[in-house]
Amino acid sequence: ADEMLDQQLSLQRRFEPPEDSAGRLGHVAHVAVIGQGSEQLVATVDSQLSRLLIFNVESGQCVAIGEIMEEPGEFMDPYGIAFDVTRDLYVSDSHLHRIQVYDWRGNF
């Protein structure tokens, strides 16, 4: 049997790249979250602008990494994203056919 949920959703937090970064968000499809409280991070990849964004949930601070290039640490079409238990961040690039690993601060 189908059940309907009668709940209203409210916006709790909004994340945007810093004003000095190139544009706003282009095409974001996947998000990864790790940690709690002041240690909680939200990371996403923007495939249109070929970059990785890591947000600190409490402070709202954002680290933006990457541009359209084929060099190690850069992207052509970043798509998938996931944290592991040690807070390393894995980013797949569908155009370059590779997975790159960053630490939680965004260091390659």
PEHU-V424637 format. One record per residue. N is the residue number from 1. RES is the residue in one letter. OMEGA is omega in whole degrees, 0 to 359 (none if undefined). Layout:
N|RES|OMEGA  N|RES|OMEGA
This chain:
1|A|177  2|D|176  3|E|178  4|M|177  5|L|180  6|D|179  7|Q|174  8|Q|178  9|L|177  10|S|179  11|L|180  12|Q|182  13|R|180  14|R|181  15|F|177  16|E|176  17|P|179  18|P|181  19|E|184  20|D|178  21|S|184  22|A|176  23|G|176  24|R|176  25|L|179  26|G|179  27|H|180  28|V|181  29|A|185  30|H|180  31|V|175  32|A|182  33|V|176  34|I|175  35|G|180  36|Q|175  37|G|182  38|S|180  39|E|184  40|Q|179  41|L|172  42|V|180  43|A|177  44|T|173  45|V|178  46|D|185  47|S|180  48|Q|182  49|L|177  50|S|179  51|R|177  52|L|178  53|L|177  54|I|182  55|F|168  56|N|186  57|V|184  58|E|185  59|S|185  60|G|179  61|Q|183  62|C|170  63|V|178  64|A|185  65|I|170  66|G|173  67|E|184  68|I|178  69|M|179  70|E|182  71|E|175  72|P|182  73|G|178  74|E|186  75|F|168  76|M|179  77|D|180  78|P|186  79|Y|183  80|G|182  81|I|178  82|A|171  83|F|169  84|D|185  85|V|178  86|T|179  87|R|171  88|D|185  89|L|181  90|Y|181  91|V|177  92|S|178  93|D|186  94|S|179  95|H|182  96|L|177  97|H|180  98|R|174  99|I|179  100|Q|183  101|V|179  102|Y|171  103|D|186  104|W|177  105|R|180  106|G|178  107|N|180  108|F|none
